[in-house]
């Protein structure tokens, strides 16, 4: 039985047969969909090499967190506060920066690793022995839009598939009733949908947004998966089957069309999600202690706490790539002394709860958690010693679980945290390492488009083997 092929002409008899067959037609449609999906683009696939991680949770701090105020301790910067920078500044986004600005916050060593963490992250500091802190990140762009796209897609100049799309393209999804890639409250600015789009990859691999940055996370739901009130599942199935027949008839006329094929698949996925997604998005089933651990009882931590809890629930159900975005709050050109502590307070407890929750459930070893922004900040001041400028030259991101070495601080910036000077890790290297942990050679996970083979790392990237456990 070939359920993928339909005649070019839908006769009156065909129409009556499809619309009047009732449960028999519904059952046949179900069998056909199983057959179609078995060879579909989101079918789960094994990576070519042994994988350390099965999935990724990306905690994106939109705006650029200040590394020397959070995870990159610089006592020399504090000592030389107010003095001129003793070397040349790079080209930066803003026109005016001042003298050195020491961190207003205290640092202390934590855990058996003795890693330095700012007092702004007291809860994450308790998990420091699970973290692999990279203090030598660097990128190519000092503007939010370009830097954000480079982090998410590997390119700051062209529209390219996002890293979540590449991962889903390579691995498929572990749950046929959920998307392979979900982004919670994504930003509307600095690239917008391009940050989670699939570009020239088939549309099936694009991220599914839950709400956006302007919507509270408790209102962010997967869209368009609720059946119309009063419409029975039988009738809905018949309508979708008829719509698919028309779409596939059109596909036979046009030839290969990834957009149309993606649309066909999206209707079917939405139909299946009606049963799985509403229950999954209902966090009331979580215990009171779990909700409290994520900070859902506190107005300051509730919004990002829900995102982190949902990320765990989606990851637990087999979603390959989940992104939670704390948007757009980390761009402290001014107001550093008031805004940065608030930002850290909003995410500190939820992130700590996520790490502990994953670990207690035995998921952390197979889940790679990534934290960071599109770049860092300058050690020189803006806004009257109350702000910092953009800095892609050297900054901090950290990972946990998923095969990275726990309790490791890797790489270093200079004495003032301006330039990465030891074991530099470019964003291309980060992407190469991420794919390696998922079981891929980043040079071979490619897609042919416009006459050439594209990849996430383009022609760049080296795996950072020193951080792999």
C-alpha positions, 0 to 999 in steps of 0.5 A: 500500500502506497499512502503517499501517492494520490491521483491528480484528479479527485473525483466526486466518488473519491470525495464521497468515499473519503468524507463518508467512511467515518472511523474506517477512513480515520483508521486508514489515515492513521495507518498511512500517517504512520507509514509516511512518518516512519520515513519522515525527516524527523525520524530518530537517527543515530549519530555516526560516532558515539555520542556523549549527549542526546540533547541540548538545553541552551539558556540564552542571556540576551544582551551580553552578560558582564563576564568580569562581574559574574564568572571571570574574576579579575583582582587586577581590574579592581586594583586599577579601577579608575586608571586608563586601560594600559593597552589599545582598545579594539574597535567597538560598537559605541563611540565613547568608553572611559577608564577601567571599571572594577567589579562592584561585587565580591568574588569567592571560590566555591566547590572542590574545584575552587572556581571563582564565582561572583556573589551575584550567582550564589545558587549557581555557585553551589553547582560549580563542580558540575560546570565547565566554565570557558573564560576565553570565548570570542566572536567576530561581531560587536553588534547585537544582531550580528553577534546573536546570529553568529552564536545561533547560526554560525554566520553574522552576515548571511541567513543560515540554519540555526544550531538547533536546526542542524542538530534536529537535521542530524538526529531527528526527534525522540518523540514523534508527537513533539517538535524536535526543536523548541524555543521558549519566549524567543527574542523578537529583535536582533535577527528575530526568527532567523535565530531559530529558523532552518534557512535552506534546510527543510522547514521541518527542522526549524524551531517551534516558538512558544510565545515570544519575549513580550509574553510572560512564560506562563502564557507561552504555549505551542500555537495552533494545536487545539481542536476547534470547539464542537469539531469531533476528532473523526471529522478533524482527521477527515479534514486533515486527510483531505487537505493532505490529499490536495497538498500532495496532489499539488506537490506532484504538479510542482515537484519537490517543494520543501516548504510545501512538504514542511507544511504537510508535516506541520499539520500532522505534527500539530494533530498529534500534539493535541494529545501530548502537548497540553498535558506536557505544558501544564506544570500544575502536575509538578510537586509544590517542592519542585515548583518552589525549587524553580522559584515559581513562588517568587515574582522575580524568579517565576518567569525564567523559572517556568522556562527552565522547568518547561525546558526540563519537561521537554527534554525529558520527553525527547525534544532534541534542542530546547532554548530558554531566553532571558530577553533582552536585559543584559545590555548594561551600557548604563544602570549596571549596578542596579540592573545586573543584580536584578538580572542575575537574581531572576535567573540564578535560582531557576538555573540552579534548580534545573541543573539539580533536577536534571542530575537527580533524574539521571538526565544531566549526563546525556543533556548538554546545558549551555549558558551565555550571551552573544558577547561579553562586556568591556572592563572600561566604563560607560555611563559614568562608571555605571555601565560597560560596552559590548565586547566580543574579544573575550568573555564567558560561557559555561556548559554542564553535563553532556560529556564535558569535564565538570569542575573545570575552568578553561581558558583565560582573558588578560588581567582586565578581561578584555581579550581572550589570551589563553586557549581561545574558543571561538564560536565556531569552535563551540559549535564544533565541540557541541556537535562532537558531543552529540556524535558528529564530525562538524565537517561532515554534517552538511547539506547541499544547497545552491551548488555547495555543501554547507555546514554549521561551522562553514569552513571554520571550527576546531573541537575543544578536546580539552573540555571533553570528559 
